[in-house]
């Protein structure tokens, strides 16, 4: 998949656990886990906004485009 989700990187930089982020953004652990592992097919802008607010980051810190085959 050409879109890479760097949620785990930002969580590590902010020293935040999945449980803590789950509470702050009001998402289930399973939904956050799906997003973190890159298995999500979509993300709502409201969810992205909440994650960025909780981690004090920009959407580009969480999502990265990599051309297929690289």
Secondary structure, DSSP 8 states (H G I E B T S, - for coil): --EEE-HHHHHHHTT--HHHHHHHHT--HHHHHHHHTT--S---HHHHHHHHHHHT--HHHHEEE--TT-
